[in-house]
Amino acid sequence: MIEVAGEFATIALISAIAFVSPIIAERVKIPAVVLEIVLGMVFGVSFLNIIQESEWLSFLSLFGLIFLMFLAGLEIEVENVLRSGNLKQIVAFFSLSLSLAVVFAVLMGFDLFYAIILTNVAVGVVVSVLREVGLEKENFGQINIVTALVSDFSTMFLLSIYFLTGLLQIAFALMIILVFYVAYRFGKLAIWYFPDFISRWFSDEPSEIGVRGSLAIMILFVGLSSLLGVEAILGAFLAGVLLSITFRGGRKLYDKLYGMGFGFFIPIFFIKTGSELNIFQGIERLDLVIILLLASMLVKIVPSLIFSPVFGVRKAISMGALQSTKLSLTVAGVAIAMTAGIITEIEATALVTFTIVSCLLSPTLFQYLYPSFLPNTR
Amino acid sequence: MGNTNGINIPEQIQPVNIIIGSGDRVGKIASKLPESLIIDRNPKSAADLELKGFNVLNADASNVEVLSKFDSGSKLILADEDEFNLKVAKIAKTLGFDVFAVVSDEEKCSLYEIEGISKVCSSVESLISSVFGKTRYLEVPVSDEMEGLTLREYDAGEDCMVVSIFREGKILHPFPEMKLKSGDLLGVVCGEHVRITKNPFDNILLLKGEMGEGEVKEAEMLAEKFSANLILFEKVGNAFACVLDGYSESFNLDEAVEMLKRSDELDLIVTTLKEKNEKILKDLVSKFPTLILTGKGNYRRTLALVNTSNPDSVINIAKAFSRYFGGVKVLFLEEEQLKHFSKFTETEMEVEVSKGNPMVDAVKEFKSGYDLVILSLSNNIGNIDRDILWKIILDKNSSVLVVE
C-alpha cells in the first residue's frame, strides 16, 4: 500500500513538473521540453533523487514515447514534401548530411547510431523558430520545413531499422511497411464507401470515436511491431503517418490527440528521461559533448551550401545551423540505444546534454547568421 | 422645352446621352446619366419631365429629321414601347448612333438583336451599367407599386443585383424571400461580373467523341436553359469537324479551342471523359470551364465544392445554376472561406462549412446524391486526395463542371 502511495506521489510530482514547465519555459524563452528534462534531472539521480523507478512510471513513460512518435508521424505532410520544387536539392542535402555523419562516426570509432543522431533534426523547434521570425510562409522557411521533415522521417526510419538484427527481422520490418500500404489503400476505400462512418471520427460525438479509432490504430501498429520484432516507435510513427496521409486534415481530431499526448504522456517521458540522467557523468564527458556539437554543425552546414545558389551563402549557412537542432527523437533514440546496450549510461548522459545544448545553441546561431530576420521579427 | 414642329433644335444641344421615351422610367434613366436629353413624343409627359428639371425635347424621334439634327457620337437610349423603339432603332443605326435599349417585352429581344443594337437590357439598372461600361453602384427607391414584391420577384436586370436594403435607417442583408416596402432604398451593383452570375454561357462547345444520346441531350438542355449557342465539335477520324453557323471545317482540337479563346467565342466546353486523364482535362480547363456529361435530363440538386483558394469561379457558376435550376448547395471546405458568404445575395443557395475533415465531408456530401457537382481542378483547399477527386469527376451518377 505504501509502495502504491509512493508511486502516486511520484506521478503527482511529475504532473506538477509537467504543468509548470511550459509556464516557466515561456518566461525564460527556452523550449518546454528542455526544461522538462532539466527539471527531471533536478528531481532525479543527479540531485534530489525523488523520482523513483517504478513499473507504472516506466509504462507511462514508454507510452509517452510511443505517443511522441505517433504525433511526429501525424505531423508529416507528404503532400508538402512532394509539392516542393526543390525536392532534388533537399534529397541531396539529406544524403550528403548522412554520408558526412557516417564518415565522422567511422573516423571517430563511434557506433553508426551516432551518425543517425547527428543527421536528425527537431522539426518542432525548426518550425517554432521560423514562426518566431516570420519566415515560415516564405520560400526559405518552406524549404527549411520540408528539409527538416525529410530528415526527421528518414532518420526516424533508419533509427527503427537500426536496432534490427538479421535478415528475418528486416523482412519482418518490411512486412510492417506492407501492412502500412494495405491499410492506406483500405483507408481510402473506407472514405469513399463509408464516408458517413468516417466523418463521425471528426465530429464532436460524446463517444469520441475518432480518438478511440486513432489510438486503436496506433496501438495496433505498436502491437504488430512487437510481434514482428520491430521497434514499437516505428509502428507508432507509421500509424501517425497513415492517419496523416489517409485523412489529410481534421484539425479538431488532431488537437484532441495532441492534447492527450503533450498534455500528459509525453512530458512524463521527458521528465523520466531527465531523472535517469546523471549530469555529473555528462560533465565527465564534456569532450564528447563538444565534439558532437561541432560535428552536428558540420554535417548540416556543409550540405546546406547546396542551397547557396538559391539563397546566397550566408542564408544557406544559417539554414545549416537551424537544421542542426536536436531534440525529442534524439532523446528517444538515446533511451532505446541505452536499453539495447549500444551506448553506455555515461554516453547517454553526454548525448542528452548535447541535445539540450544543441536545441538552445542552434536556433541562436541561426538568428545570428540569418541576415535580415530582425525586421521580420514578430 | 424644345419643340420639333418646325424641327428647330438649338445648336448648343449636343448631349452625351439621348433618351427616347416617356414617363417615370425615362426620368429615372436621365437622373442617372449625366448630360442627357430626353426626346418625348408625348407633350404632357414631356411637360411633366421638364417641370422635374430634366432637359426635354417634345418630338417624334421616329421622324428621321429629328435624330439627324444630333451628332451621332451621342449614345442613344431607347426606353419607349418596343414597337416604337424598333422603329427608331432602324433610323438610328443608319445615322451611325451607338444604340442601347430597355425592352418592355423580353420576348422581343431577338428583334432588337436583328436591328444590331449594341446592348439590349431588361431593366434600367442594367442599362445604366451597360452605358457606363463598368461596375456601378446605384440606389433605387422602392415605389408604392413595388410594395410587397419579394426580392426574387424584383427584376434588377441581367447585369445587376441587389446587395443591400436600406430600411428605416438600418442596412439589411438581402435574401430572396425578403419583401420590399415602399420607401426602402435598394443598393444595386451592376457590371459584367454580375452578368456572369446570371447568365454565364452564351456559347457552349460540345466536344462530341464517343458520346451517347443522353449526354447530347444534356448538352442541348443546358444550352436551351441558358439560351446559349451550341457549337458542335465532332471527331471525324483523327481530326475534328467544327460546325459553327452551318459552316464545317476540320481542325486540330488545340488549335480550335485556342482560336475560340482568342475570338472570345466560347464560355463553356461540354464533353465526356471515360478515364482519368489529368493532362487533357487540365488543358481544357485552363481555357474554359469544362462540364463532364453523364446524361442528366435536369440539374435538380447541384453541389458546389469550394476546393480552391480563389473561389469566385466556383461561386459565380453556382449562383448561375441556382438561378436557372435551383437546389444548389455550396460546401466550403475551410471556415476561413466563410468571408465569401456576403456574395450570396438574391440567390437561394444552401451554404455549409466543413466542420470535421474536409475531404471526408466532401465525399459524404457528394455521396448523398447530386445531379451536378461544380469543383475546381486546382484543388488547393480542403486537401482532397487526387484519386478521390478523380473518383468524383468520373462518377457516372453526377455530371461534373470543372473550373480552373
Interface residues (C-beta under 8 A of the other chain):
Chain A: E79 K188 I191 W192 P195 D196 I198 S199 W201 F202 S203 F247 R248 G249 G250 K252 L253
Chain B: K355 G356 N357 P358 M359 V360 D361 V363 K364 K367 G382 N383 I384 D385 D387 I388 K391
